[in-house]
């Protein structure tokens, strides 16, 4: 399996006070090394997403505005979009690597080759049809025209668009199990008329961001779970409301927005999940489909819990 990241993803830094900080990635990778998992993964440096790739999911005016905000920022005075979302001089460099990682992941999992009899070509990693993108800043709140919730470029949407444009993939599924609704991903994907997409988002409700109490668009499934949700209710929701639509959809490619902020130790949400629950949902998704998988880090802000949850998720992806 591919493990895609880049040192530039550490460059976005608005201070130790901010939950979405560089230590998230360093702790995650350190945990994988300490727990003897990194040798099972093929580590690949992420390229930077190009302007053309970003334009597939974001408007020219929005990208230009982000560039102006970055140009006016200083290391000690970032440009403020909202109380959570700030642009430093290096934010867009980090964000471009995050989006580029997902684009590369699509290339790798779709371009794998097999020898007759199923042997792996020399140098091909175990589970070459799967990749985990250890990137930041996250992306699932970023819409076509708006940064919010720590997100600037919608990393998963960039990957979905690349799969369609370069590989002709039309049936794409996205499952977002971050504790916050993936509003940006949903808004971008529901604008596209040239693809069949399934978007399933499990999220704490009511919570940030606000989600209207209306029927979601076709191809979109909202799985709303209240504060206090624990393992039993979470697993039941996965079994009843996530795995069945995914299995029925028969996707050609599955993206996972892997947010681990539903863990009981996370200070910024109110679910009470544990790392085994993230292994459970990952295994449930893999049981529901046999297509290639690209998983992308979203939230998760308690550092020890983040490391353990990511490890459990990766263990499941390796099976």
N, C-alpha and C positions, 0 to 999 in steps of 0.2 A: 504494500500500500504506500502511496505517496504522502509525504508530509511536506507541505509547501508553506514557506514562510520567507521572511527577509528581514535583515537588521534594520532597514529603513522603517519598518512598521513600529519601531520603538521611538521614532523621532517626534511623533505627535505627543506633546507633554505640556499640559497646562498647570501642573503642580501636583504635589503629593496629596493634596486635599481631594483631588478629583478621583472618583471611583474607577473611571476608565483610564488607567495609567499604564505606562510601559511594563511595570512589574507583572502585569497579568501574563504577558507572553513569556517573560523570562522565568517566572515561577512554573508555568505550564511545562515548558521544555525541560527545566531542571527536574521536575517531578518525573517526566518520562525517562530521563537519563538515570535518575536515582533508582527507579523501579525496574530498570533493565528492559525497557520497552523500545528505546530508540533504535536498537540494532535490528528490530523487526521492520523498520520503516525506511523508505528511501527518501532522504531529505533533499529537497530541490529548492533553489532560490527562485522567488517570484519575480517575474518581469514587472515593469510598470505598465499599467493600462494606458493605451494611447488615447489621444483626444477623440479620434474616430470611434473607438470602442465605447468611450463614455457618452458620446453623442447618441448612441443607440438607445440609451435609457434616460438621459438627462437633457434638458433644453440648453441651447447655446447661451441664452441669457443667464441661466443659473450657473453654468460653468464659468462664465465671465465674471459673475458676481463673486464667486468663491476666489477666483484669482485676484480680484481687487482687494478682498478681505485679507488674503494672505500677504499681499504686497504692503498693506498698511499696518500689518501686525509687527510687533517686536517680541523678542523672547520674554520680556517681562510684562508686556501689555498685549495679550492676544485680542483679536477682533471678536466681539461678542455677538453671536447670533441669538442665543437665549441663555438662560442661567445654566444650562447643562452643556451647551454646544458652542465651542470657541475655536477659532482658527488661529494657529500660530504660524510663524514663517515656514515651518516644515510640515504642517498638517497635510497639505495636498500631496507631498512626496510620499508620506506614509499611506495615505488613502489610495493613491495610484498603485502602490505595490499590493495593497489588500485586494483591490479589484482585479489587478493583473494576475494575482495568484489563482483566482477562481477561473479566469479565462484559460490559464495554463492547465489547471486541473481538468477542465473539459477536454482540452487537447489530449492529455495523457490517458484519461480513462476511455476515450472514444477511439484513440489511435493505437491501442494495444494490439499486438499481434500474437498469434498462437502457432506453434509448430504442430504438424500432424501428430495425432495421438494425445494432444493436450499438454505436451511438455512446454515449459516456459523457455523462451529464448534466453541466452546468456545475458545477465544483467537486468532482466525484467523482475520487478519486485513481486513478492507474494501479494496476492489480491491487487493485481495491476488494473483492475476495473474499479478501484476505489481510491479516493483521495481525501485527506483532511487538510484544510487550509487554516493554519494557525496565524491569524492575521488580526490586525486592528489598524485604525478604528473600525468598529462594526458598521453594518450597512442597512439593516432591515427597516429602519425608520426613515431612511432618505427616500424622498419621492422624486418625481421628475424635476420639480422646481423648488424643493425645500429641504434644507438640512435641519435635523432635529434629533433629540434623544441620543447624542454622542455620534451621530451618523452623518456622513458627507456624500460618499458615493455608494450606490446600492450594489454591493459586491455580487450578491446572488443574481440580481437582474442582469448585470453585465455578463455573467456566465450563461444565463438562459438565452440572451440575445446572441451571444457568440455561437452557441450550439445550433441555433436556428440558421444564422447567416452562413456559417462556415461548414456545417455538417448536415444541414437539412433536417435537423431534429424538430419534430412538430408536436410530439406528445411529451410534455415535460411536467413532472410533478415536483412541488416544493412543499416540504413539511417543516414548519417552524414551531419548535417547542420551547423557545424563549418564553419567559414568564410574561413578557410584554408583547402585545399584538404586533405582528409584522405589517404595520399599516403602509409603509413605503413600498414594500414588495408587492402587496396586494394592489395598490393604486397604479403602479407601473404595469403590472401584468394584465390587469383588466382593460388597459388601453390598447393592447395588442390584438389585432384581428387576424394575424397571419399564423397563429399558433393555437393549439389546444393545450391549455394548461390546467392543472389541478393545484390549488393552493389550500393547504390545511394548516390552520394556526390554532394551537392550544395556548391559552393565555389566562392570566388572572383577570377576573372581571367582577366588579368595576375596578379599573386601575388605569395607569398611564400606558398608552395614549387612550383618550376616550373613544369608544366604539359605539356607533349608533345602534339602538335596539330595533334594527330593521333586518329584513331578509337579505343575506349577502348576495352578490352577483352570481350568475351561473359559474360553476367550476370552483367556487370558493366555499370552504367549510370553516365556520367558527366553532371552536370547542371552548366554551367559556366555563372556567372553574373558579370558585370563590376563594377568597383568603382562607387560609387554614387547610387547604387541600393537602392531603397526605398520600402515601403510596397507594392505598387501596382505591381511592377515588380516581387518582391519576391513571393507574393501570386499567381500571375499568373503562375510562374514557378512551384510552388508546385502543383497547380491544374492540369497543363498540363503535367509535366514531372516527378513528384515524385509519386503522388498518383496512377496514372494509372498502371505503372509497378508493384507497390507494390500489388495492388488489383489483378492483373493478375497472380502474382506469387504464391499466396496462401501459405504464409510461415507458418511453425509450430511454429516459434519463431521469434520475432522482437527485434533487438538491435537498440538503438538510440544513436549515438555519439552526445551528446548535448553540442555543443559549442555556447556560447552566445556573442562571440566577433564580431558578425555582428551588435550589437546594436550601435545606433548613437553616444552614449557617449564613446564607446570604443576607446582608443587612438591608437590602433595598427592595425586598418583596416579602410576601407573606404565605408562600407555599412551604410545605414541610417535606420536601423530597430528599432522597439520598442517592448516592452514586449508583446503586443497584437499579434505581428507577430509570436512570438515563441509559443504562445498559439494556433495560427491558424495552424501552421505546425504540431504541436502535435495532435490537433484534426483531421486534415486531415489524418494523419497516422492511427489513431485509427478508423476512419471511413472506411479506406481501408482494414482493416483486423481485425479479432476477436481473434487472437492468443495472448498468453502471451507476455509481453513486459518487457525488461530490458533496462533502460536508464542510460547512463554513462556520467558523467561530463567530458567535454574536456576543451575548452577555455572559455574566458570571463575575462577581466582584469580591467574593471572599477567596483569597488566594489559595489557601490549603484545599478548600472545597473545589475550586476550579481545577486544580491539578488532578485531584482524585476523580472528578466527574469526567474530565477529558480523557483520562486514562481508561475509565470504564467504557466510554463511548468508543474509543479506538480499539479496545479489546474486542468489542462486539463487531466492529467493522472488519477486523482481521479474520473473523471466523469464516 
